[in-house]
Amino acid sequence: MRTLFWIAINGFREAVRDKVMYSLVAFAILLILASYVIAQLTAGQDVKILKDLGLSSIAVFGLFMAIFIGIGLVSKEVERRSIYALLAKPMRRSDLVLGKYFGLVLTLLVNVGIMTAALYAVLAYLGWHESESEKLALDAALLDPALLKAVALTLVQLMIVTATAIFFSTFSTPILSAALTFGVYVAGFFSTDLRNFDQVVESPVVRTMARALYHVLPNLSSFDVTAQVVHGVPVSWKYMAVTIAYGFTYIAILLIMSVTIFSRRDFK
Amino acid sequence: MALAIETIELTKDYAVGFWRKRPRRALDRLSLQVEAGEVFGFLGPNGAGKTTTLKLLLQLVFPTSGEARILGRPPGDLDAKRRLGYLPENPYFYDYLTAEELLTYFGGLLGLDALERRKRVSTLLDEVGIGSERRLQLRKFSKGMLQRVGIAQALLNEPDLVILDEPMSGLDPLGRRDVRKLILKLRDRGCTVFFSSHVLSDAESLCSRVAILAKGRLVASGRLSEILAFGIRGWELVVANISDEILTRYAPRISRAQPIGGGRFALELPADASPEQLLLDLTARGGQLVSLNPLRETLEDFFVEQVEQQR
């Protein structure tokens, strides 16, 4: 545990000192602010647009962080040879993979937290200017706590993407890992379509492949509840629990595979 | 005597080629024993397999066959790792950290408590000559300074065994002297030092025993005194007041004659020559003896000879 703690904290420190991350956060905040300007131009829909754009930008910028920092977590250590001195310390290779993973999760948590706070701040500012009648016409409360449910699921989704990025980077180059992770992310949103593939395709081979892919790829669309939250449709705690449990199981499998591959690698 | 390092028929093949992978032997059945408390030099030209051996000992790579034991345990064992320090070749550390932060991080991984960590970090940075720069990010460090930080991190846990891969690399003469002193200090406190190098003068001045590796094979190992065996490869006679005519006359008995100024000549004689007789002859003809020294075989001569044989 002590080893995991030190590696995770160092990973977090690396990300914090990485100027790319600052620009991502700044950009996300700017986008939320821009959405406020757009909302001003769209009478009656401003709160929905603001919530929608805010939540989407948290997901998109979180995604960039998860992929671009995630692919470098392990591969940068190997490429720059800093791994030699590190692995000579009393630790297992699994500690390195898991510590790096938790370091990035901590980074994502802090950044998503900052972006969420920024979104609530913009919403509060909007509420300050809106009349009581305008507030009553809304589908959901302005500072709706349900937004946090959408953010929590986005965070778990980003944790899956991070685990995917680490998994690919344990055996492939950073560029290929980024491409593969992005591919999994996109395909993950269409995994439900793969389940229904047998209704549109005749070939049994393609059907079997589609079904296999459906089981292998993460079902990322189930983590996206932005539309429900924005329109005030309730997201049940049961749905939250099941989805999060599914996410954590998927992450555990990816991390076990990453550790297995990484533990057998030669560092030439 | 307890063994700090032992390898038995240790072999490593790397797969080379893009499409059709074929094995390339980097290390071939290396059997080696390093006793606890000694300074052991692991020598060989570039590409001989030195770094591969060290990586096998630290389980950074896995052997194709054979086995290794480090502090009596298999490579990768956590208890063994707690008692060893390692300096990689041309070390690279996180450039976003300062020297102090890096050592604090590694100290944490080694399980040192906060107070001990602070004390050790500060003492070691002083010891390797990193002063006010300790609060600079490592990206601003020169190669030599990084090497010093690398040495400091290898000693954080007061190890029983230190493995140094080319410790003098990138250091200026002062830095090399400091590292030599440090190695001797480690030896005096009973620490085993196993270091690879292709700088033979370092090995000659520091090691009790050496092993020479060429093309992945062990070509010689043992005590320096045994390896070099007081072998004399000739004599150097320095004389003054001798004419060119005398030199020409005795040329068949001299392998090389070199004027060294002030009317003096340095004469090199083969090992089987009798310097006493030549000296008598020369002094009888007015020559004056300045000095007479045996030319002993150096580690460099031995090394070149052994490596050449492997070509």
Boltz contact constraints between the chains, C-beta under 6 A:
constraints:
  - contact:
      token1: [A, 3]
      token2: [B, 109]
      max_distance: 6.0
  - contact:
      token1: [A, 6]
      token2: [B, 108]
      max_distance: 6.0
  - contact:
      token1: [A, 6]
      token2: [B, 109]
      max_distance: 6.0
  - contact:
      token1: [A, 10]
      token2: [B, 105]
      max_distance: 6.0
  - contact:
      token1: [A, 14]
      token2: [B, 96]
      max_distance: 6.0
  - contact:
      token1: [A, 17]
      token2: [B, 96]
      max_distance: 6.0
  - contact:
      token1: [A, 80]
      token2: [B, 92]
      max_distance: 6.0
  - contact:
      token1: [A, 81]
      token2: [B, 92]
      max_distance: 6.0
  - contact:
      token1: [A, 82]
      token2: [B, 92]
      max_distance: 6.0
  - contact:
      token1: [A, 82]
      token2: [B, 93]
      max_distance: 6.0
  - contact:
      token1: [A, 84]
      token2: [B, 88]
      max_distance: 6.0
  - contact:
      token1: [A, 85]
      token2: [B, 88]
      max_distance: 6.0
  - contact:
      token1: [A, 88]
      token2: [B, 58]
      max_distance: 6.0
  - contact:
      token1: [A, 88]
      token2: [B, 86]
      max_distance: 6.0
  - contact:
      token1: [A, 89]
      token2: [B, 109]
      max_distance: 6.0
  - contact:
      token1: [A, 90]
      token2: [B, 78]
      max_distance: 6.0
  - contact:
      token1: [A, 90]
      token2: [B, 81]
      max_distance: 6.0
  - contact:
      token1: [A, 90]
      token2: [B, 82]
      max_distance: 6.0
  - contact:
      token1: [A, 266]
      token2: [B, 61]
      max_distance: 6.0
  - contact:
      token1: [A, 267]
      token2: [B, 60]
      max_distance: 6.0
